[in-house]
Amino acid sequence: MASKRKRKLEKKASREVQDKMAARRAATSNALQTYGLPLVVILVVGLGIYFAFFYELGDPKAEKWELEDPQTGEMFSSEDYFNDGLTFIEFFNTKCHHCQEQEPVLQKIHSNYSSQINMFSIGGYKMGTGKDSATTISNFKTDYGSHWPHLYDPSGELMSDYGFSSYPSMVLIKNGEIVYSHSGKLTESQLSAEIDKYL
């Protein structure tokens, strides 16, 4: 008798749980029918506004700068170069061994492409506890006999503005937009191949 009653109570409890779940499903379904379409419309309109007014299509814009070549004292402004063909920028540190090994490669690139691209190396960044100065950059350029501008970033922030945190790092800029970026050494053929894509 007791077991019959227990089974009846369990059945009743099970039915109550099922009824509650069915009621919740119905409430959820009703809520979706009531609020679903307006939420979808709001989401679509919101995305439309974002893409129309805030999202920039294409490649990321290159940060602007105005920097000095400490060896010559000449000032260079990115605005004079970014919309004039293809611009190559290397971010480097004079104490970085990979940057030292990259310099002869860049000399060959400058020799082969100086009439087709604008080319700059930019230093002034920390490596360990040391930081490049205008003097170390000028001496580096002299030591390697390089003929393109080696500029000094006194703020030490431009490299990170371009999204880099290691040396050497390089970008190619065309029409004010970054079309290629890379961190680490490149061979002459690797770098030439990238440059050739955008000439």
Steps between C-alpha positions, in 0.01 A plus 500: 500500500775736604697428184188570283457832672870577462483422127193725467682785677809451281281497189325817615835670577633394161187638328539828690863530387400425141215753520738766636751428223225516237382832647857636487542387139172666410602822679837501322332439166254782566785733604692418181192562289432827681855637532706298251422696185552844662835382646614372160397830338689699768809281453494536119449878519778530762744304283399709198577822688833361624617394153369819336656750740770338713652199324779573255521269202831395354842492658578682825611862471866566569579722799639839399834632624750782466853392595860612462792324341755574777793458263387772257261699721239476224136466606277248323120494511298189415243719323760573231543130422198289594296598195795511262549144378621228733669571835710247691562551873723289724482537880834406650732516801873553451588230758270240342710230325219420257480870407876506447469195272202658321689821411707351212178352355336843520803651325438268206128584505582872499746452216241307293187702582609852598337649190172311560438515876540738793710334767552577871644330806367631832665450838482639852354195671594302808679170501538363850593793720667701223338736254630629169585868482546738207875440529484119495271511194733742320803281581315187385424659164867606465636160606298322231542771234125506439358763265131520593367704795537344847258700712480552875169456685555687828163388640590133454131429430465494122600135465228386742252733322562280196434188710859376534692386807811333353791588268533532213141568395399628159203646319415588143263795460307591187243779474531558875407141584711215636501234229762272656653461847756258639710446814835325472780482245427462130731396220552724201284273282218486758490877538533559125207268437280699737606834352439376146139413590416865566703688239 
